[in-house]
Amino acid sequence: MENTKVDSENNSLWYLLGLRSSLSFRLTLLFLLPGSLSPIFIDRADFGGSFLLWTGLILLAHSGFTVMILIAGKLIHGNRDNESHPIATLIAFVFAQSIRGSILGFSTVFLGFTDDPKLAFRILSGGVFISTVLSVIAISIAVFDQHSNLVRNLENKTSELAQLRISMDTRLQVAAKNLREYAQQVVTPRIDKIDQLLVALKFGGNKDIAVHEMQEYVETELRPFSHQIAHDKSIQALAVHVDTSEKKLELPKAINLSQSMRPYITTLLFFITYAAAAQRTMTFVEALPFNVITTALLIFYFVTFNKLFGHREIPLAIGLAMGAVVFGSVGPLILFVESYLPIEIPQNISGATVFVGLIYGFSNLGYTILTSQRTQLISDLTVTIENLESTISLLSQKEWLSRRQVGYVIHGSLQSALNAAVLQLGSTSNPTPELIESVRGNIARALARVGFESGQSYSFEQAQQEISKIWAGTIETKWQVSPDALEVLRKNPATSECLAEVLREAVSNASKHGKATKVEIAVNTEDSVLVLEAKDNGSFSNTGKTQGLGTKLLDDVCSSWSLEPDLNSGMILTAKFAIERN
């Protein structure tokens, strides 16, 4: 049993035939009516018996048929979905019909109607006839399922997109708040311990223990935690939950009948159906003239109607009525024409042609209804999915930036405050209470920035004062900020905060890696960008271009940046920031 998955239009019907739904209870339920035609109109006419008796025989035979179909479905598909086994499905149809035909045949013998159950016809020709009808029903079910899935997916994705757009800002704020609170909960206990050591230092505590504690905390805990905050998505997830749509059917306002007029496929199915039915009283050769003429007339009939309808959109009710007339009348019209031709018409064909035509007709019309809006549905679903992916991506980017922001604050502000404290305390053998209080204040303010809510007023002047104060006595910071740049920073609080974090990282790296004692900072505007230049007098043996959070910070928030050695000494950091002109 091969696993066939064909997406091309030519093989789509073959693929649909082999799906799991073709061997489901729905198929057997829909087949009950067409499966009753032959026993009611042919067997009952030949053998007699009450209508109630034949209804019981039909239900008995259909029960055996249903059991075989369901067993075949389990054997072929198991618990697997979205697999197509068309050949195995056809074999299952023939086998299930052989059970059904045998029950009907032996029932006629058991009831004394005949001595010949006609098993050859019921199993072989009847199997072909029934399998053809079952194939049409199976494809109709599969098309309905595909249409239902399209409608349901479109409803779900549209709802998901709408809810996500409405709640995006709120969800981002909640996620960012939770992240900041989480970071504070992790960092605060250790900072409190360091603060206790600093308080003890004012009263004769061991300075080396306090300095070592700060150094150890920065290297072994704070730096790894800042990376975790910036990168670990498991800390805070932004799950999207929506109610699942159960919508299955959406009727179009108009249909295109030419989509259901499939002359060659329909003619082939009619030919197989009539040829198989004729075998009850005639051989294939005897019925061949009828089948050949029927085939030619069918093609002419459908091509004519196809040309007549063209690609016109017809209101649904009118289209259904016209389609039913087309397919229901095809058989009788062909028989009427052939009655004037010198060919023998097989017995028991006249009545069957109307029913067979209606079966194929309603299947074709159902196919038309469900596929008339398929192109538009697929287009709408594709656009909705693209919009949803874009919105989710935007939300993820903002959430990622929020996460990185918290990580950068920990890495920049808090780590810079601790590094500065280590240098300030380490530069004196007997730190004064004033120095200790200043260090404590700087660390406390840096810790408070971990919980700083994005969107609150945070001016560049405030960041400038904090940076100068933190590194006072260790690194001299000289500022040159143009009035135009200052105005731009006031109007772009996000850019202002990003610039401040870059400066904290630059000063910290200049002190730690380059042993600098002075940093000259210039901020100007150039066209539509903000330009930062930070020049230090440290060593340029270490460029500071480690693959740490500092480099990633520059990559993330700057439109471009460079870090080059100065001709005289030290390093020059040049960074450009995109700004929004109001």
C-alpha positions in Angstrom: 0.0 0.0 0.0 1.8 3.0 -1.3 1.8 6.4 0.4 0.9 8.9 -2.2 0.9 12.7 -1.7 0.3 14.6 -4.8 -0.3 18.3 -4.9 -0.6 18.9 -8.6 -4.1 19.7 -9.9 -4.1 16.7 -12.3 -3.6 14.2 -9.5 -5.5 16.0 -6.8 -8.7 13.9 -7.1 -6.6 10.7 -6.9 -4.9 12.0 -3.8 -8.2 13.0 -2.2 -9.6 9.5 -2.9 -6.9 7.9 -0.7 -7.4 10.0 2.4 -8.6 8.6 5.7 -12.0 10.1 5.3 -12.7 7.7 2.4 -12.9 4.8 4.8 -15.0 6.4 7.5 -18.5 6.0 8.8 -19.5 9.1 7.0 -18.9 7.3 3.7 -21.0 4.4 4.6 -23.8 6.7 5.8 -23.8 8.7 2.6 -23.6 5.5 0.5 -26.8 4.0 2.1 -29.1 5.8 -0.4 -27.3 5.0 -3.6 -26.6 1.5 -2.3 -30.3 1.0 -2.0 -31.1 1.7 -5.6 -30.2 -1.6 -7.2 -32.0 -3.8 -4.6 -35.1 -1.6 -4.6 -35.5 -1.0 -8.3 -33.9 -4.1 -9.9 -33.8 -7.0 -7.4 -37.3 -6.3 -6.0 -38.6 -6.0 -9.6 -37.0 -9.3 -10.5 -37.8 -11.4 -7.4 -40.8 -9.7 -5.8 -41.2 -9.2 -2.1 -42.4 -6.4 0.1 -40.7 -3.0 0.3 -40.2 -3.6 4.1 -38.5 -7.0 3.4 -36.0 -5.4 1.0 -35.4 -2.5 3.3 -34.3 -5.1 6.0 -32.1 -6.9 3.5 -30.5 -3.6 2.5 -29.8 -2.7 6.1 -28.3 -6.1 6.8 -26.1 -6.0 3.8 -25.1 -2.4 4.5 -24.1 -3.4 8.1 -21.6 -5.9 6.8 -20.4 -3.3 4.3 -19.9 -0.7 7.0 -18.0 -3.1 9.3 -15.6 -4.0 6.4 -15.0 -0.3 5.5 -14.2 0.6 9.1 -11.9 -2.4 9.6 -10.1 -1.5 6.3 -9.7 2.1 7.5 -8.0 0.9 10.7 -5.7 -1.5 8.8 -4.7 1.0 6.1 -4.4 4.3 8.1 -4.1 3.2 11.7 -3.8 6.3 13.8 -2.0 8.2 11.1 -3.6 11.3 9.5 -2.8 13.1 6.2 -1.7 10.0 4.4 -3.2 9.0 1.0 -3.5 5.4 -0.1 -5.8 5.5 -3.2 -5.1 2.0 -4.5 -5.6 0.4 -1.1 -8.8 2.4 -0.8 -10.1 1.0 -4.1 -9.2 -2.5 -3.0 -11.1 -2.0 0.3 -14.2 -0.7 -1.7 -14.2 -3.9 -3.9 -13.7 -6.2 -0.9 -16.4 -4.4 1.2 -18.8 -4.6 -1.8 -18.1 -8.3 -2.2 -19.3 -8.8 1.4 -22.3 -6.6 0.7 -23.1 -8.4 -2.6 -22.7 -11.8 -1.0 -25.2 -11.0 1.7 -27.7 -9.8 -0.8 -27.2 -12.7 -3.1 -27.4 -15.5 -0.5 -30.4 -13.7 1.0 -32.3 -14.1 -2.2 -31.4 -17.9 -2.2 -32.3 -18.3 1.5 -35.7 -16.6 0.9 -36.4 -18.9 -2.0 -36.5 -16.2 -4.6 -33.8 -17.9 -6.8 -31.2 -20.6 -6.9 -28.6 -18.3 -8.5 -27.2 -15.6 -6.2 -25.4 -14.1 -9.2 -22.2 -13.6 -7.2 -20.1 -13.0 -10.3 -22.1 -9.9 -11.1 -22.5 -8.8 -7.5 -18.8 -9.1 -6.7 -17.1 -8.2 -10.0 -19.4 -5.9 -12.1 -21.3 -4.8 -9.0 -17.9 -4.1 -7.3 -16.8 -1.9 -10.2 -20.2 -0.1 -10.2 -20.2 0.5 -6.4 -16.5 1.4 -6.2 -17.1 4.1 -8.8 -20.0 5.5 -6.8 -18.0 5.2 -3.6 -15.1 7.1 -5.2 -17.3 10.0 -6.1 -18.7 10.1 -2.5 -15.2 9.8 -1.0 -13.8 12.6 -3.1 -16.8 14.8 -2.1 -16.1 14.1 1.6 -12.4 14.9 1.2 -13.2 18.2 -0.6 -15.7 19.1 2.2 -13.0 18.4 4.8 -10.4 20.5 2.9 -12.9 23.3 2.6 -13.8 23.0 6.3 -10.1 23.1 7.3 -9.5 26.2 5.2 -12.5 28.0 6.7 -11.6 26.9 10.2 -7.9 27.8 9.8 -8.8 31.2 8.4 -11.2 31.9 11.3 -8.6 30.8 13.8 -5.7 32.7 12.3 -7.9 35.8 11.9 -9.0 35.6 15.5 -5.5 35.0 16.7 -4.2 38.0 14.7 -7.0 40.3 16.0 -6.4 39.3 19.6 -2.7 39.6 19.3 -2.9 43.0 17.8 -5.3 44.2 20.5 -3.3 42.8 23.4 0.3 43.2 22.0 1.2 46.4 23.9 -0.4 45.1 27.2 1.2 41.7 26.9 4.6 43.3 26.2 4.3 45.6 29.2 3.3 42.6 31.5 6.1 40.5 30.2 8.7 43.3 30.6 7.4 44.0 34.2 7.6 40.3 35.1 11.1 40.2 33.7 12.3 43.2 35.7 10.7 41.8 38.9 12.4 38.5 38.3 15.8 40.1 37.8 15.4 42.2 40.9 14.4 39.1 43.0 17.5 37.3 41.8 20.0 40.3 42.1 18.7 42.0 45.3 19.7 39.4 47.9 23.3 39.4 46.8 23.5 43.2 46.5 22.0 43.4 50.1 24.9 41.2 51.3 27.4 43.4 49.6 25.8 46.5 51.1 26.0 44.9 54.5 29.8 44.4 53.9 30.1 48.1 53.0 28.2 49.1 56.1 30.5 47.0 58.2 33.5 48.6 56.4 32.4 52.0 57.9 32.9 50.5 61.3 36.3 48.8 60.8 35.3 45.9 58.6 37.7 44.2 56.2 37.9 46.1 52.9 39.5 43.2 51.0 36.5 41.0 51.8 34.1 43.6 50.4 36.2 44.2 47.3 36.7 40.5 46.7 32.9 39.9 47.2 32.1 42.5 44.5 34.7 41.2 42.1 33.5 37.6 42.6 29.9 38.5 42.2 30.5 40.4 38.9 32.5 37.6 37.3 30.8 34.5 38.5 27.2 35.5 38.9 26.2 38.9 37.5 27.8 38.6 34.1 26.3 35.1 33.4 22.9 36.2 34.7 22.9 39.3 32.4 23.5 36.9 29.4 20.8 34.6 30.7 18.3 37.4 30.9 19.2 38.6 27.4 19.0 35.3 25.7 17.0 32.7 27.7 13.5 32.6 26.3 12.4 30.1 28.9 12.4 32.8 31.6 9.3 34.4 30.3 7.1 33.1 27.5 4.6 35.2 25.5 2.0 32.5 24.7 -0.9 33.3 22.4 -4.2 31.7 23.4 -7.3 32.0 21.3 -10.6 30.1 21.2 -10.6 27.5 18.5 -13.2 28.1 15.7 -15.6 25.3 14.9 -16.8 26.9 11.7 -16.9 24.4 8.9 -19.0 25.6 6.0 -19.2 28.9 4.2 -21.5 29.0 1.2 -20.5 31.3 -1.6 -23.0 33.8 -2.9 -22.3 32.7 -6.5 -20.8 29.7 -8.1 -19.0 29.0 -11.4 -20.7 25.9 -13.0 -17.8 25.5 -15.4 -15.7 24.3 -12.4 -18.1 21.4 -12.0 -18.3 20.6 -15.7 -15.4 18.1 -16.0 -16.3 16.4 -19.2 -13.6 13.8 -19.4 -13.6 12.7 -15.8 -17.4 12.6 -15.6 -17.7 10.8 -18.9 -15.2 8.2 -17.7 -17.1 7.6 -14.5 -20.4 7.4 -16.4 -18.9 4.9 -18.8 -17.6 2.7 -16.0 -20.9 2.9 -14.1 -23.1 2.0 -17.1 -20.8 -0.7 -18.4 -20.7 -2.4 -15.0 -24.5 -2.1 -14.6 -25.1 -3.6 -18.1 -23.3 -6.8 -17.2 -26.3 -8.0 -15.2 -28.1 -8.9 -18.5 -25.5 -8.4 -21.2 -21.9 -9.1 -21.9 -19.5 -6.2 -22.3 -19.3 -6.8 -26.1 -23.1 -6.7 -26.4 -23.3 -3.5 -24.5 -20.3 -1.9 -26.2 -22.3 0.0 -28.9 -24.4 1.6 -26.3 -21.4 2.6 -24.2 -19.5 4.0 -27.2 -22.4 6.1 -28.3 -23.0 7.2 -24.7 -19.4 8.2 -24.3 -19.5 10.4 -27.5 -22.8 12.0 -26.5 -21.7 12.6 -23.0 -18.6 14.5 -24.1 -20.6 16.5 -26.6 -23.3 17.2 -23.9 -20.8 18.4 -21.2 -18.6 20.4 -23.6 -21.7 22.1 -24.9 -22.8 23.1 -21.4 -19.3 24.0 -20.4 -19.1 26.4 -23.4 -22.5 27.7 -22.6 -21.7 28.6 -19.0 -18.2 29.6 -19.7 -16.7 31.2 -16.6 -19.8 33.1 -15.6 -20.6 33.6 -11.9 -24.2 32.5 -11.3 -26.1 33.1 -8.1 -26.0 30.0 -5.8 -29.7 29.0 -5.9 -29.9 29.4 -9.7 -26.7 27.6 -10.2 -27.8 24.7 -8.1 -31.1 24.4 -10.0 -29.3 24.6 -13.4 -26.7 22.1 -12.3 -29.3 19.6 -11.0 -31.1 19.8 -14.3 -27.9 19.3 -16.3 -26.8 16.2 -14.5 -30.2 14.7 -13.9 -31.3 15.0 -17.5 -28.1 13.7 -19.1 -29.0 10.0 -18.9 -32.6 10.3 -20.1 -31.6 12.6 -23.0 -28.9 10.2 -24.1 -31.3 7.3 -24.0 -33.9 9.3 -25.9 -31.3 10.0 -28.7 -30.2 6.4 -28.7 -33.7 5.1 -29.1 -33.6 6.4 -32.6 -30.3 4.7 -33.4 -29.9 1.0 -34.4 -28.3 -0.1 -31.1 -29.6 -2.2 -28.3 -30.1 -0.5 -25.0 -29.3 -2.7 -22.0 -32.2 -3.6 -19.7 -32.6 -1.9 -16.3 -30.7 1.1 -17.6 -33.5 3.6 -18.1 -34.4 4.1 -14.5 -30.8 4.0 -13.2 -29.7 6.8 -15.5 -31.6 9.4 -13.7 -30.4 8.3 -10.3 -26.8 7.9 -11.4 -26.9 11.3 -13.1 -28.2 12.9 -9.9 -25.6 11.2 -7.8 -22.8 12.6 -10.0 -24.6 15.8 -10.4 -24.9 16.6 -6.7 -21.4 15.5 -6.1 -20.2 17.8 -8.8 -22.3 20.6 -7.5 -21.0 20.0 -4.0 -17.5 20.1 -5.4 -18.4 23.4 -7.2 -19.8 25.0 -4.1 -16.8 24.1 -1.9 -14.2 25.1 -4.5 -15.8 28.3 -5.8 -14.3 30.3 -3.0 -11.2 28.1 -2.6 -8.8 30.4 -4.4 -10.1 33.4 -2.4 -10.0 31.4 0.9 -6.4 30.3 0.3 -5.4 33.8 -0.6 -7.1 35.2 2.5 -5.5 32.5 4.7 -2.1 33.2 3.2 -2.3 36.9 3.8 -3.6 36.4 7.3 -0.8 34.0 8.2 1.7 36.4 6.8 0.2 39.2 8.9 0.1 37.0 11.9 3.8 35.9 11.5 4.7 39.6 11.0 2.8 40.6 14.2 4.3 37.7 16.2 7.7 38.6 14.9 7.2 42.2 15.9 6.0 41.2 19.4 8.9 38.8 19.8 11.4 41.5 18.7 10.0 44.0 21.2 10.0 41.3 23.9 13.5 40.4 23.0 14.6 44.1 23.1 12.9 44.4 26.5 14.8 41.4 27.7 18.0 42.6 26.3 17.4 46.0 27.9 17.1 44.4 31.3 20.2 42.4 30.6 22.1 45.5 29.5 21.1 47.4 32.6 22.4 44.6 34.7 25.6 44.3 32.6 26.0 48.0 32.2 24.6 50.1 35.1 24.9 47.6 37.9 28.2 46.0 36.8 29.7 49.4 36.1 28.7 50.6 39.6 30.4 47.5 41.1 33.5 47.8 39.0 33.8 51.5 39.8 33.3 50.6 43.5 36.1 48.1 43.3 38.5 50.6 41.8 37.5 53.4 44.2 37.8 51.2 47.3 41.0 49.5 46.0 42.7 52.9 45.4 42.8 53.7 49.1 43.9 51.7 52.0 41.5 53.4 54.4 38.2 54.4 52.6 36.4 57.3 54.3 32.7 57.0 55.3 31.8 59.5 52.7 33.4 57.4 49.9 31.7 54.3 51.2 28.3 56.1 51.3 28.9 57.3 47.8 29.7 53.8 46.6 26.6 52.5 48.3 24.4 55.2 46.7 25.8 54.4 43.2 25.1 50.7 43.6 21.6 51.4 45.0 20.7 53.7 42.1 22.1 51.1 39.6 20.0 48.4 41.3 16.9 50.6 41.0 17.5 50.9 37.3 17.0 47.1 37.0 13.4 47.7 37.8 13.2 50.9 35.7 10.1 50.7 33.6 10.6 51.5 29.9 8.6 54.5 28.8 9.1 56.4 32.1 10.9 59.7 31.8 14.6 59.1 31.7 16.6 62.0 30.3 20.1 61.9 28.8 21.1 64.5 31.3 20.2 62.1 34.1 22.3 59.4 32.5 25.2 61.8 32.0 25.2 62.8 35.6 25.1 59.2 36.8 28.0 58.2 34.6 30.1 61.1 35.7 29.3 60.4 39.4 29.9 56.7 39.2 33.4 57.1 37.7 34.3 60.2 39.7 37.8 59.9 41.1 38.7 57.0 38.8 38.1 58.2 35.2 37.7 61.8 34.1 34.7 62.2 31.7 34.6 65.2 29.4 31.3 65.9 27.6 30.5 67.7 24.4 26.9 67.4 23.5 25.5 69.7 20.8 22.2 71.5 21.5 20.7 69.8 18.4 21.7 66.4 19.7 20.3 67.1 23.1 17.0 68.2 21.6 16.9 65.0 19.6 17.6 62.9 22.7 14.7 64.6 24.5 12.3 63.7 21.7 13.6 60.1 21.5 13.7 58.6 25.0 14.4 55.1 23.7 17.4 56.3 21.7 18.5 58.3 24.8 18.4 55.2 26.9 20.3 53.1 24.3 23.0 55.8 24.0 23.4 55.9 27.8 23.9 52.1 28.0 26.5 52.2 25.2 28.3 55.0 27.1 28.3 53.0 30.3 29.7 50.0 28.4 32.3 52.2 26.7 33.5 53.8 29.9 33.5 50.5 31.8 35.6 48.8 29.0 38.0 51.7 28.8 38.7 51.4 32.5 38.7 47.6 32.8 40.4 46.6 29.5 42.4 49.8 28.6 43.2 51.1 32.1 42.1 54.5 30.9 42.0 57.6 33.2 40.1 59.9 30.8 37.3 59.6 28.3 36.2 62.3 26.0 32.6 62.0 24.8 31.0 63.9 21.9 27.4 63.6 20.8 26.3 65.3 17.6 23.6 64.9 14.8 24.5 64.1 11.3 21.7 64.1 8.7 19.1 61.7 10.2 21.4 59.9 12.7 22.9 60.6 16.0 26.7 60.2 16.2 28.6 59.2 19.3 32.3 59.4 19.6 34.0 58.2 22.8 37.8 58.6 22.9 39.9 57.2 25.8 43.6 57.5 26.7 44.0 53.9 27.7 46.0 51.1 26.2 45.0 49.8 22.7 46.6 46.4 23.1 43.2 45.1 24.0 40.5 46.4 21.6 37.7 45.3 23.9 36.1 43.5 21.0 35.2 40.4 23.0 32.2 38.4 22.0 30.4 39.5 25.1 27.2 41.5 25.7 29.0 44.8 25.0 29.6 44.0 21.3 26.1 42.6 21.0 24.7 45.7 22.6 26.4 47.8 19.9 25.2 45.5 17.1 21.6 45.6 18.4 21.0 49.3 19.1 23.4 51.1 16.7 22.9 51.4 12.9 26.7 51.1 12.6 29.7 51.3 14.9 33.5 50.9 15.0 36.2 50.6 17.6 39.6 51.6 16.4 42.9 52.5 18.1 43.8 56.2 18.3 47.0 57.4 16.6 48.3 58.8 19.9 46.9 56.4 22.5 43.8 54.6 23.6 40.7 53.7 21.6 38.0 55.6 19.7 34.5 54.3 19.7 32.2 55.7 16.9 28.6 54.7 17.0 25.6 55.9 15.0 22.0 55.7 16.1 18.9 55.9 14.0 16.4 58.6 15.3 12.8 59.5 14.6 12.4 63.1 13.5 9.1 64.5 14.8 
